[in-house]
């Protein structure tokens, strides 16, 4: 019985240490970005030794994946399954971008130079945005034009350009672009004989 108790206590301590490491890392990623985050600073903020960080996370990808999972639980992206139209989807996506802007800006910037981070983003945010685009395309009909414009209007960098217009105007402009692409991509009806 005592041995099981000790094992459970060790497991709880390990989980607590792991949590502190992840929370320290997430805060550093938000403040300075993943590329500028050093293991020594993670260890200092988590109250552990550097080797403890490596024992829990032997490589960058495992640390990035744990941080990403932790952060997504605290800042869930909007669920596209309940959207009624393109404007609702863009409104909710853009509101979420506004909530998570500092972290997302750092992470997307640093993914350009950290392949392990880029891989985690591709499986997380990349997969989510692909689902968002599929949902929005379902409202308009799929076409290469619509899909191309949806890639533009769901892009975080494009949202940052539109955001100074204000939330309503940013959503309206983005939705108008997508709707114009959908209209332009539809085949035109043939004119009836005798009418011009």
Phi, psi and omega per residue, in radians:
X1 nan -0.753 -3.131
X2 -1.104 -0.640 -3.126
X3 -1.151 -0.742 3.103
X4 -1.085 -0.700 3.115
X5 -1.080 -0.786 3.133
X6 -1.112 -0.711 3.118
X7 -1.114 -0.754 3.119
X8 -1.121 -0.710 3.133
X9 -1.128 -0.731 3.100
X10 -1.108 -0.723 3.128
X11 -1.105 -0.719 3.109
X12 -1.134 -0.720 3.111
X13 -1.129 -0.725 3.116
X14 -1.106 -0.738 3.121
X15 -1.115 -0.701 3.112
X16 -1.139 -0.734 3.106
X17 -1.090 -0.802 3.127
X18 -1.044 -0.768 3.123
X19 -1.043 -0.780 3.136
X20 -1.099 -0.698 3.121
X21 -1.114 -0.819 -3.125
X22 -1.104 -0.794 -3.131
X23 -1.122 -0.689 3.088
X24 -1.114 -0.729 -3.134
X25 -1.149 -0.775 3.126
X26 -1.027 -0.784 -3.134
X27 -1.105 -0.717 3.107
X28 -1.164 -0.692 3.098
X29 -1.079 -0.688 3.115
X30 -1.187 -0.701 -3.055
X31 -1.358 -0.817 -3.032
X32 -2.136 -0.226 -3.130
X33 1.684 2.685 -3.117
X34 -1.047 -0.673 -3.085
X35 -1.140 -0.531 -3.123
X36 -1.635 -0.046 -3.126
X37 -1.422 2.200 -3.137
X38 -1.877 2.536 3.136
X39 -1.023 -0.669 -3.137
X40 -1.078 -0.635 3.130
X41 -1.298 -0.649 3.055
X42 -1.029 -0.853 -3.118
X43 -1.053 -0.773 -3.140
X44 -1.056 -0.834 -3.101
X45 -1.216 -0.515 3.136
X46 -1.481 -0.196 -3.130
X47 1.284 0.621 3.132
X48 -2.302 3.057 3.055
X49 -1.477 2.750 3.097
X50 -0.971 -0.766 -3.097
X51 -1.102 -0.486 3.088
X52 -1.151 -0.695 3.085
X53 -1.052 -0.830 3.140
X54 -1.145 -0.575 3.101
X55 -1.116 -0.659 3.134
X56 -1.435 -0.593 -3.072
X57 -2.359 1.569 -3.030
X58 -1.231 -0.277 3.124
X59 -2.520 2.917 -3.105
X60 -1.051 -0.729 -3.068
X61 -1.076 -0.710 3.131
X62 -1.165 -0.638 3.103
X63 -1.216 -0.781 3.124
X64 -1.084 -0.721 -3.133
X65 -1.109 -0.755 3.129
X66 -1.129 -0.728 3.132
X67 -1.157 -0.730 3.132
X68 -1.079 -0.791 3.131
X69 -1.088 -0.768 3.129
X70 -1.072 -0.799 -3.080
X71 -1.175 -0.698 -3.131
X72 -1.128 -0.577 3.087
X73 -1.134 -0.670 -3.118
X74 -1.406 -0.389 -3.105
X75 -2.355 1.186 -3.061
X76 -1.136 2.418 3.066
X77 -1.287 2.669 3.130
X78 -1.108 2.560 -3.109
X79 -1.524 1.977 -3.101
X80 -1.169 -0.333 -3.046
X81 -1.099 -0.416 -3.128
X82 -1.662 0.054 -3.096
X83 -1.271 2.429 -3.120
X84 -1.675 -0.381 -3.137
X85 -2.845 3.085 -3.087
X86 -1.076 -0.754 -3.080
X87 -1.134 -0.696 3.088
X88 -1.095 -0.766 3.131
X89 -1.048 -0.837 3.141
X90 -1.153 -0.677 3.128
X91 -1.042 -0.818 -3.119
X92 -1.219 -0.711 3.109
X93 -1.092 -0.810 -3.115
X94 -1.154 -0.637 3.082
X95 -1.114 -0.705 3.104
X96 -1.145 -0.744 3.069
X97 -0.977 -0.730 3.123
X98 -1.089 -0.651 3.135
X99 -1.205 -0.647 -2.999
X100 -1.880 0.202 -3.013
X101 -0.895 -0.898 -3.060
X102 -1.032 -0.779 -3.126
X103 -1.183 -0.820 -3.078
X104 -1.121 -0.665 3.106
X105 -1.069 -0.809 3.127
X106 -1.101 -0.801 -3.061
X107 -1.172 -0.792 3.141
X108 -1.153 -0.662 3.084
X109 -1.071 -0.839 -3.036
X110 -1.341 -0.336 3.084
X111 -1.100 -0.403 3.108
X112 -1.125 -0.459 -3.087
X113 -2.046 -0.063 -3.135
X114 -2.121 1.673 -3.096
X115 -0.986 -0.641 3.133
X116 -1.117 -0.658 3.100
X117 -1.212 -0.733 3.118
X118 -1.024 -0.676 3.133
X119 -1.132 -0.740 3.125
X120 -1.153 -0.720 3.136
X121 -1.133 -0.721 3.137
X122 -1.029 -0.729 3.139
X123 -1.354 -0.377 -3.119
X124 -1.756 -1.472 -3.103
X125 -1.084 -0.710 -3.136
X126 -1.048 -0.796 3.121
X127 -1.147 -0.698 3.121
X128 -1.082 -0.829 -3.115
X129 -1.157 -0.543 3.054
X130 -1.110 -0.710 3.095
X131 -1.153 -0.685 3.096
X132 -1.065 -0.817 -3.119
X133 -1.121 -0.675 3.087
X134 -1.080 -0.761 -3.135
X135 -1.116 -0.807 -3.126
X136 -1.162 -0.653 3.115
X137 -1.125 -0.544 -3.139
X138 -1.100 -0.473 3.117
X139 -1.319 -0.383 -2.962
X140 -2.031 -0.258 -3.002
X141 1.612 2.350 -3.083
X142 -1.391 2.321 2.988
X143 -2.697 2.826 3.125
X144 -1.087 -0.629 -3.139
X145 -1.142 -0.839 -3.138
X146 -1.077 -0.802 -3.129
X147 -1.084 -0.663 3.110
X148 -1.137 -0.782 -3.129
X149 -1.203 -0.617 3.077
X150 -1.107 -0.624 3.063
X151 -1.072 -0.655 3.137
X152 -1.203 -0.965 -2.977
X153 -1.277 -0.287 3.081
X154 -1.659 -0.029 -3.135
X155 -1.273 2.334 -3.131
X156 -1.030 -0.734 3.137
X157 -1.100 -0.673 3.096
X158 -1.176 -0.724 3.070
X159 -0.978 -0.721 -3.132
X160 -1.108 -0.552 3.079
X161 -1.252 -0.695 -3.098
X162 -1.373 -0.481 -3.008
X163 -0.963 -0.670 3.123
X164 -1.058 -0.297 3.077
X165 -1.213 -0.316 -3.025
X166 1.770 2.673 -3.017
X167 -1.015 -0.855 -3.083
X168 -1.117 -0.771 -3.118
X169 -1.202 -0.662 3.108
X170 -1.083 -0.794 3.124
X171 -1.124 -0.775 -3.106
X172 -1.073 -0.805 -3.122
X173 -1.124 -0.790 3.132
X174 -1.088 -0.770 -3.141
X175 -1.124 -0.688 3.114
X176 -1.091 -0.661 3.099
X177 -1.103 -0.788 -3.126
X178 -1.166 -0.761 -3.138
X179 -1.115 -0.657 3.094
X180 -1.136 -0.711 3.104
X181 -1.109 -0.667 3.137
X182 -1.178 -0.748 3.129
X183 -1.127 -0.752 -3.085
X184 -1.200 -0.485 -3.100
X185 -1.456 -0.210 -3.125
X186 -1.377 2.459 3.093
X187 -1.178 2.502 3.123
X188 -1.426 2.583 3.082
X189 -1.270 2.487 3.073
X190 -1.266 2.486 3.133
X191 -1.192 2.499 3.092
X192 -1.241 2.568 3.116
X193 -1.010 2.428 3.098
X194 1.503 -0.040 3.101
X195 -2.087 2.585 3.117
X196 -2.133 nan nan
